[in-house]
Every structure is written in structure tokens, then in C-alpha cells.
């Protein structure tokens, strides 16, 4: 799997990819906390994996990244 951003190159190292994913997870955690508080009135979101996946997908797209699978 590769993550490409136009004009930004590819996070061509495991460390670069790890840092990208770490940042996205931190941002998703923060946004999800707000969502649980403001939208769900403090109720734990049992569907949090789906919410995180959608948030991270949107964040990648908004930053110009696309995830593609390397051919086998």
C-alpha cells in the first residue's frame, strides 16, 4: 500500500508512513471526542471504528492523499 500526495512526494519510508498514520489517529481521536460530547451527548460511540475510518479517509483525501494497493 502506498499513500501519495500530489506535489508532496510519497512517505517512502516506514517511519514516514507511521508518522502520517499516527497524526491521522491523533486528529481522529480529538475530533471523535468532540463528536461524542456534542452529538452523542457524552454517550460512548460503539461504532467508533467506522467513525475513525471515515474520518481518516476524509482527512487523507482533503490533504491530497490517495491510498493504492501495490500490484502483487
C-alpha positions as CSV (number, residue, x, y, z in Angstrom):
1,X,0.0,0.0,0.0
2,X,1.3,3.5,-0.8
3,X,0.0,6.9,0.2
4,X,0.7,9.5,-2.4
5,X,0.1,13.3,-2.1
6,X,0.3,15.5,-5.2
7,X,3.4,17.7,-5.0
8,X,4.5,16.2,-1.7
9,X,6.1,13.0,-2.7
10,X,5.4,9.7,-1.1
11,X,6.0,8.8,2.5
12,X,8.7,6.5,1.2
13,X,9.8,5.1,4.5
14,X,8.1,3.1,7.1
15,X,8.8,5.9,9.5
16,X,7.1,8.4,7.2
17,X,4.1,6.3,6.8
18,X,3.9,5.6,10.5
19,X,4.1,9.3,11.3
20,X,1.3,10.1,8.8
21,X,-0.9,7.4,10.3
22,X,-0.1,8.5,13.8
23,X,-1.0,12.1,13.0
24,X,-4.3,11.0,11.5
25,X,-5.2,8.8,14.5
26,X,-4.5,11.7,16.9
27,X,-6.6,14.1,14.8
28,X,-9.4,11.4,14.6
29,X,-9.3,10.9,18.4
30,X,-9.6,14.6,19.1
31,X,-12.5,15.0,16.6
32,X,-14.2,11.9,17.9
33,X,-14.1,13.2,21.4
34,X,-15.9,16.3,20.3
35,X,-18.4,14.2,18.3
36,X,-19.2,12.0,21.4
37,X,-19.6,15.1,23.6
38,X,-21.6,17.4,21.3
39,X,-23.5,15.0,19.0
40,X,-24.0,11.9,21.2
41,X,-24.3,14.0,24.5
42,X,-21.5,12.1,26.2
43,X,-22.6,8.6,25.2
44,X,-19.8,6.2,24.2
45,X,-19.9,5.6,20.4
46,X,-20.0,1.8,20.0
47,X,-19.4,2.3,16.2
48,X,-16.1,4.2,16.8
49,X,-14.0,2.1,14.4
50,X,-16.3,3.0,11.5
51,X,-16.3,6.7,12.6
52,X,-12.4,6.7,12.7
53,X,-12.1,5.0,9.3
54,X,-14.4,7.5,7.7
55,X,-12.7,10.5,9.4
56,X,-9.3,9.3,8.4
57,X,-10.4,8.6,4.8
58,X,-11.8,12.2,4.5
59,X,-8.6,13.6,6.1
60,X,-6.4,11.8,3.7
61,X,-8.5,12.9,0.7
62,X,-8.6,16.6,1.9
63,X,-4.8,16.5,2.2
64,X,-4.4,15.2,-1.4
65,X,-3.5,11.7,-0.4
66,X,-4.8,8.5,-2.1
67,X,-4.2,5.0,-0.9
68,X,-3.4,2.5,-3.6
69,X,-2.5,-1.2,-3.4
70,X,0.8,-2.2,-4.9
71,X,0.4,-4.8,-7.6
72,X,1.3,-8.3,-6.4
